[in-house]
Amino acid sequence: MDKNNNSLFYTCSLVEFISRQTNNHRKDVIKYLGEDLERIYDYEDVFHCKPIEKVADDFITRNNIPTGDFDNITTCKYNVPDYWEIGEVFERLIEDNYSQEDVFRGIREVYSSWIAEKLLNFNSDLYYQSREYLDECYKSGEIILS
């Protein structure tokens, strides 16, 4: 897959934003979005022209995304990374492990994987680690200790 895929970056960032707005796990937001996930990806250039709050609200309403009980923001003891930063982490992980043809399978698998929950623990520094390190951890199925 091409590096710096704008559509994938925006899709992952919007998933993060919606998850924070609704207190849902990211993998659950992916399920709630269903086929709209592809719509977001395909029309990123249009959606990106609108405030992300408006786009998120439209998709939350359109897909009846309920309020959940997952909150990794208020439990964070340190600076919370913004949704663009986390979107980029997930974008890179998907880019490094899936082809363009498999991008939606990649989105679903990465967000449902063991590493997603580890990355979303903002009290750790995992999400700050290098792209290469995160890729190796994902492929090995565990956190690699140096």
C-alpha positions in Angstrom: 0.0 0.0 0.0 1.2 3.5 -0.6 2.7 5.3 2.3 0.8 8.4 3.5 -2.6 7.2 2.3 -4.8 10.3 3.1 -8.0 8.3 2.8 -6.8 5.8 5.4 -5.4 8.5 7.7 -8.7 10.4 7.7 -10.7 7.2 8.2 -8.6 6.1 11.1 -8.7 9.6 12.7 -12.5 9.8 12.3 -12.9 6.3 13.9 -10.8 7.6 16.8 -12.9 10.8 17.0 -16.2 9.0 17.0 -14.9 6.5 19.5 -14.0 9.3 21.9 -17.4 11.0 21.3 -19.4 7.9 22.0 -17.1 6.1 24.6 -17.0 3.0 22.4 -14.1 0.7 21.6 -12.7 1.4 18.2 -13.4 -2.1 17.0 -17.1 -1.5 17.9 -17.2 1.8 16.0 -15.9 -0.1 13.0 -18.8 -2.6 13.3 -21.4 0.2 13.8 -20.1 2.0 10.7 -20.5 -1.1 8.5 -20.4 -0.2 4.9 -20.1 3.5 5.8 -16.4 2.7 6.5 -15.9 2.4 2.8 -17.9 5.6 2.1 -15.7 7.5 4.6 -12.5 6.1 2.9 -13.8 6.7 -0.7 -15.0 10.3 0.0 -12.4 11.5 2.5 -11.6 14.4 0.3 -15.2 15.7 0.6 -15.6 14.9 4.3 -12.2 16.5 5.1 -13.6 19.9 3.9 -16.1 19.9 6.8 -15.4 20.1 10.5 -14.7 16.7 11.9 -17.2 17.2 14.6 -20.0 17.6 12.0 -18.9 14.6 10.0 -18.6 12.5 13.2 -22.1 13.6 14.4 -23.6 12.7 11.0 -22.1 9.2 11.1 -23.1 8.7 14.7 -26.7 9.6 13.9 -26.8 7.8 10.6 -25.6 4.6 12.2 -27.3 4.9 15.5 -24.0 4.5 17.4 -24.9 4.3 21.1 -23.0 5.7 24.0 -20.7 3.0 25.4 -18.7 2.8 28.6 -15.1 2.7 27.3 -13.2 5.8 28.3 -9.4 5.8 28.0 -9.2 9.6 28.1 -10.3 10.5 31.6 -8.1 7.7 33.1 -5.0 9.1 31.3 -2.5 10.5 33.7 -0.5 12.2 31.0 -1.1 14.3 27.9 -3.7 12.7 25.8 -2.6 12.3 22.2 -5.1 13.9 19.8 -7.3 11.9 17.4 -5.0 12.8 14.4 -2.0 11.4 16.2 -3.7 8.1 17.0 -5.2 8.0 13.5 -1.7 8.2 12.1 -0.5 5.3 14.3 -3.3 3.0 13.1 -2.9 4.2 9.4 0.8 3.3 9.5 0.2 -0.1 11.0 -2.5 -0.9 8.4 -0.3 0.4 5.5 2.6 -1.7 6.7 0.7 -5.0 6.8 -2.1 -4.9 4.2 -2.2 -4.2 0.5 -4.5 -1.5 -1.0 -6.9 -4.3 -2.1 -7.1 -5.5 1.5 -7.4 -2.1 3.2 -10.8 -2.8 4.7 -9.9 -6.2 6.0 -6.8 -4.5 7.4 -8.8 -1.9 9.2 -11.1 -4.5 10.7 -8.2 -6.8 11.7 -5.9 -4.2 13.2 -8.7 -2.5 15.2 -9.8 -5.9 16.5 -6.2 -7.1 17.3 -4.4 -7.3 20.6 -2.2 -4.4 19.8 -5.1 -2.0 19.4 -6.0 -2.2 23.1 -2.3 -1.8 24.0 -2.0 1.3 21.7 -5.1 2.8 23.3 -3.6 2.7 26.8 -2.5 6.3 26.8 -0.7 5.7 30.2 1.9 3.7 28.3 4.3 5.0 25.7 3.6 2.4 23.1 1.8 4.7 20.7 4.9 6.9 20.6 7.1 4.1 19.4 8.5 3.9 15.9 6.6 2.7 13.0 9.0 -0.2 12.5 8.9 -1.3 16.1 5.0 -1.3 16.1 5.1 -3.3 12.9 7.4 -5.9 14.4 5.3 -6.2 17.5 2.1 -6.6 15.5 3.7 -9.3 13.3 5.2 -11.2 16.3 1.9 -11.0 18.3 3.5 -9.5 21.3 5.4 -6.5 22.7 9.0 -7.0 21.8 11.4 -6.1 24.7 14.7 -4.6 23.7 
